[in-house]
Amino acid sequence: MDKECLNIAVPIFEQRVAPRLDTADKILFTTVEDRTIVNEEEVRIVGVHPLNMASWFKSEGINVVICCGIDSICKNSFNQFGIHLVSWIAGDAREAIEAYLNGTLESMAISTETFNGGSCRRRFRCGRGGQGQKD
């Protein structure tokens, strides 16, 4: 019987899922065989433009990417390369991989409702401390 093998990539900031794919400085590459992690490696991103990320992942044999924020151009690129993309995930990167394998990753998803109706735009223009000019 053939083993089921997955190669999962998670863009990371410190040990957490990076807030945006295009701002991550490292990727956690994880190899899974029959739902068991057999290898993991943190790789620093050097010289890979965000628009070329899907191509790089495909060349590394990645078939699943778990991330938080991603723009539509990059998202479409992952789809074109046949890489399964799970976005809007926040929290510890290794916990996200375990949750993916256990079928409970939706518990780590953040609500995208914040980004509807312009509320996100106002928040970011004002900054975290609420200072600055409001819309």
N, C-alpha and C positions, 0 to 999 in steps of 0.2 A: 504494500500500500504506500502511495506517495504521501509525503509529509506536506501539510499546508504551510506555506512560507509567506510571510508578510515582511516587507521592509517599510518601516514607518519613519517619517521625518517630522520633527517638531521644532520650529524656530523658537529659540529660547533667549531670555534675558535673565541673567543669574540662573536660577533653577526653575523659573516659571515660563509658561507659554508667553512668548513675546506679544506685546499689545498689537503690533503690526508686523506682518511678514517682511515688509521692505525695510524695517528698522532693526531687525534682529542682527546680532553680531555673531551668533553661533547657532548651529543646528544639532539637535540630538537625533542621531541615526540609531534606530533600534531594529534588530532582526528578531523575528518571532517565528518559531516553528511549533506547529500544533498547539497554539495558544500559550506557549511558554517563551519568555524572553531568553534568547541564547547569546545575544551580543548587543552591546550599546557603546556608542562612541560620540563624544562631543567634538564637532568639527567647526573651526572658526571659518566664517565666510570671508574669503579674500578674493576680490576681483570678479565677483559674480553680480551682475546687474540684476535687480529684482525682476525685470522682464525676461531674463534668461534663466530664472530659478527653476521653472518647470522642466526645461531642457536638461539642466544640470541634474535635477532629481531623477529624471528618467534615465540618464546615463549611469547613475549610481544604483539603479534598480529599485528605486522607491516606487511603491504603489499606493501608499496612503500618506496624506499630509494632514496633520492636526494643527490648526492655527487659530488665532483670534481674528483681528481685522485684516482684510485683504481687498484690494481694489478689483473692479470688474475685469480689467484687462488681464491681470495675473490669474484671476479665477478662470477666465476663458482659456487661457494658456494651459492650465492644469487639465481642464476638460479635454482639450485637443490632444494632449499627450496620454490620455487615458488614466490619469492619476486621480484616485478618489480623494476629494477634498472635504474635510470637516472643519468648518469655520465657526467663529464666535465662541470659542472655548477659552476659558480663563482658569488659572490655577497652576499648581505644580505640574511640570511637564511629565514626570514619571507617573504621577497619579492619573494624568489624562490618558496615557498609554494603557495603563491597567484598566481604567474605566472603559476605554474603547474595546479592549479584549473581553471584558465582562459584560458588554452591552449596556453599560450605565453612563456613557459619556454625556448624554443629554443633561445629567444632573450638574455638569460643569459649564453648561452653556449660559452665556449672558443674554439678557433680553435685548432685542434690537429695537424695541419700542421707543427707547430713549432717543434713537436716531431719526425718528419720524416727526414730522410737524415742526422742524426747525429748532427743537429744544437743544439738540447737541450743538448746533452752530452758536447759539447764544452762550452756552456754557463755556465753550472754548474761546470765544472772543473776550469773555470776562476773566478768564483764567481761573485757577483753582481757588484763589482767595476772594473771588468776586470783585476784584478791582479792575478798573478799566472802563471802557465805554460800553454800555449796554445798547442793544439794538433798539 
